[in-house]
Amino acid sequence: MTLKEALIKGAEVLRTYSESPRLDADILMSFMLGVPKIKLFSEWHRVLSADEQAKFFDFIERRRKHEPVAYITGTKEFFARDFVVSPSVLVPRPDTELLVEKALELAANMQQPRIVDLGTGSGCIIVSVIACLRAKGVTASGVAVDVSAAALAVAKENASRHDCLEMIEFVQGSWLDGVHGPSDLILSNPPYIAESDRRISKELNFEPRQALFSGPTGLECVLHLLESVPDYLKPGGAFLCETGAGQHQDIERALSARHRPGYHSEYFRDLAGNERLVALFKEPLK
């Protein structure tokens, strides 16, 4: 079987199980052969060995059972960098890049910002922010917090992979446990799916449940953070929190009911027009 024939067959197998069957097949073939995806097109007529065929179609079968491609390959691109992932952490998603973009906008105007990432998972948020700031000549320090030791191990590997290990402190704890002193930016992509939600994709069954689901309404973790985080912000600092689509009105009602003088909130939309990021700003000292 040639490489082209295998890709066509693999994509056909995945056609009713994946939204991007050909892309998935290309990525899995690239990973199996250990070559860049673009190189596949110059090797259409390469004849695969029996072992290569078996390995490729084993990957296809795993994907057919809805295992995320990133867990099969062990990596995922996020904010133009490759991150190591495992079933101990969420697969980084393009939606979360909005949080990184806003964090970079704010941090660019700060002197040696201290940045905290709550529920860091793979570390893709804090590592992306620290690495991008360093590339722009901004010196920043970070704190990455996660309740899972396995997740922190992945985050440390990614920090090392992108030369940020010495710039980030890793803390095992629940949310703000272990965070000492005020920070310029506090970031989080917390769980925000309601436990009763039956609309979730089958791929999510492979990801860590505690990183996805947050009580009966899905807002429990977000509201807890919005209540707790302000005490940990420096004047002029901000808390950026990813939320689920359609949750902003409930969040705004909760913030209005718990009015805090000296703070104001804003919401930012993703490319689909959904309000997916809530920001809580602490006013600077006058």
N, C-alpha and C positions, 0 to 999 in steps of 0.2 A: 504494500500500500504506500502510495506517495504521500508526502506531507500535505499537498493540496487535497487529495482524496480524504485524508484523515480529518482535516479541518472541516471540509464540507459535511462529512458524516457526523462529526462531533457537534457542529452547529445544528444539524437536523435533529439530533437526539435532544438538544436543549431547547428546541424551538417553543415548546409549550410549557417550559419550566423556568425560563429566564426572559427578562425584558431585553437582553442584549446577547442573544445566543452566539453570534459570530464573534463579537468582541471577547466574550468569555472563552470561547474556543481558542482564539488567537493568544490571549494572555496565558492560558494553560499550556499551550504548545510552546510558547516562548519560554515559559518557566521550566518545562520538562527538558527542553533542549539546552537551556542555559544561554540563550542568545537574545539580543534585542528584538522586540516585536517587529520592527521594521525590516529586519533581515529575513523574516519568513517569506516575504514576497520575492526574494531573489533565489529562494530554494524550493519553489513549487514542486519541482520534479525529483527532489531528494527522496529516496526510498527509505522508509523507516524500518529499523530492525524490529524483530518480534518483541524484544524487551521494551523498545521505545513505544511501540503501538500499545502494549499492555499497560504501560505506565500512563500514557496519555488518556486512554479510555477509562482507566481507574479514576483519574481526575474528573473526567466527564461524568462518570457515574456519581461521584461525590457531589458534583455540582447539580446533577439531576435531582438529587435528594435535598436540594436547597442549601447545602453548605456554602457560605459566602466564599467567593473566589479568593478573597484576601486571607482567609484561614487556610486555604489549600496552598497558596504560594508563600504565606508567612509575611507578606509585605503589602502596603497600601500607599499610594501616592496621596499626599495632602499638602497643599500650599507649595507645590513644586518641589517637594522633598519626599523621599521614600522613607516610610516608617515601618518598623517591625511590629507585627501584631500577632496575637495568639487568642485562643478562646477565653483568656482571662480579661480581655479588654474589648471595648466596643471597636468596631471597624470605623476608622475616621471617615467622615462624610463631607461632601462639598458644602452642605448647608452651614457647617461649623466654620468655614473659612470666613464668613461674614464677621464672626466674633473676633477672629484674628485681625482682620482688616481694621475694624474699629479700635481694637487695642493698640495697633501700630499707629493709627492716627493720633490717639491721645498721648501715647508714650513719647512721640516725637517732640512734644513740647515740654517734656519733663527732664529734670536733671538726675541722672543715675536712678531711674525708677526702680522701685521694689515691687515685684509682681507676684501675686499668689494665684495658683491654679487649684481650685477645689474639685476633687473627684477627677484627678488628672488622667486616669486610665493609661493609654499608650504614651501620654506626654506630648501628643501632637500639638496641643495648643501652646503650652508654655515653651516648648522647644522651638516651635515656629516663630513665636514672638521674640524670644531671646536671640535666636540666630539672625533674624531679619534686622533687629535693632543693632546688633553687633556689626552687620554688614554696612549699616548706615553710620557707623562710628559712635553709636549710643551705647554706653556701658550700663547694663541692667543686671539686677540679681533676681533670682526667682525662688519660690517655694512651691513645691508640688506635693499635694496632699491626697492620699487615697486610703481607704479602709482596707484595701486588699494588698497584701504583701506581694502576691503574684503580679498584680498590675504595676506596682512600683518597680518591680524587677524589669518589666518591659519598658517602662518609662525611663529608667536609668540606662538601659541599653540604647534607647533612641537618643538620649542626651549625649551619650558617648559617641554614637554614630555621627552626630552633627556638632561635635566639639563644644558641647555646652555643659558637660558634666560638672565642671568645677564652678559653674555659675548658678547652679540650682541645688537647693537643699530639698531632700526627699523625706517626707514625714508620713508615717503610717498613723492614720487617725480618721475620725469621722468629722468631715467638714472642717471647722475651724480649730479642732483639737490640735494643739502643738504649734499653732500660729501665734507668734508673739510680736507685739508692737504693731503700729499702724503701717499700712501699705498704700502705694500710689494707685495701683490697679489690682482688683480682685476679679478673677475670671472663673466661669464655671459653665460646663455643659452637663447639668444634673439630670437625673431621671425625671421624665415629665409625661410618661404614658400612664393612664389610669389602669389599675389592675383588672378592671372589668372590660377593657377595650378588646373587642374581638376582631378588629379590622387589621391587626398587625400582620405583616408578611411572615411567611414560613421561615425566611432567613433569620428572623430575630430569635427563633427558638435556639439558635446556635450561640447567641451572644449572652453575656452575663446578665441574668435577670435583675440583679440589684442595681445595675447601671442603666436600666431601661424603665422600670416600673416604680411608681411613687404613690402608693396609697389609692384610695377609692376614686379620687378626682384627678390624679395626675399632677396636682399643683402643690402637694404637700412639701416636697423638697424645695421647690422654687420659693414658696412663701416663707419657709423656715429661713432660707438664706437671705431673703430681702429683709427679714426681721433682724437677723443676727449680724450681717456683714457691715452695716453702717458704723458700728462701734470700732471697726478695724480699718477704716479708711482715713487717710491723711486729708487735711483740708485741700480741696482741689482734686481729690482722688475720685475714682469711679469704680462701680461694680458693673460688670457686663455679664449677663446671664442668658444663655440660649433657652428658648421656650418652644412649646408646641404650637403649631398653627391654630389660630382661633382661641388662644388662651389669654390674649392681652387684655380683653375687657374685664375678665375676672381678676387679673392681676392688678389692673388699675383701680378697681373697686376696693381691693384689699389695701392698696397703698393709700388711697384716699381716706379709708376708715382709720388707718394708723398714721396720721399725718405727722411727719417729722420736720420741725423747723430747721432750715439750713440745708435741706436736700430737695432735689427735683429729679423727676424721671423722664426718660425719653424712650421711644420705640423705633426700631429700625426694621425695614422690610428686606426680605430676600429677593432673589431675581424673579421669583414667581409672584411677587407682590404681597406675600404673607408677612405679617409682623412676627418675626422669629427671634428678636433680640430685645431684651429690656435692659436699659442702662439706668443706674441710680447714681447721681452725682452729688458729691459733698461740696458745698460752696467753699471757695477759698477764703482765708482770713482777710479781713479788711484792714 
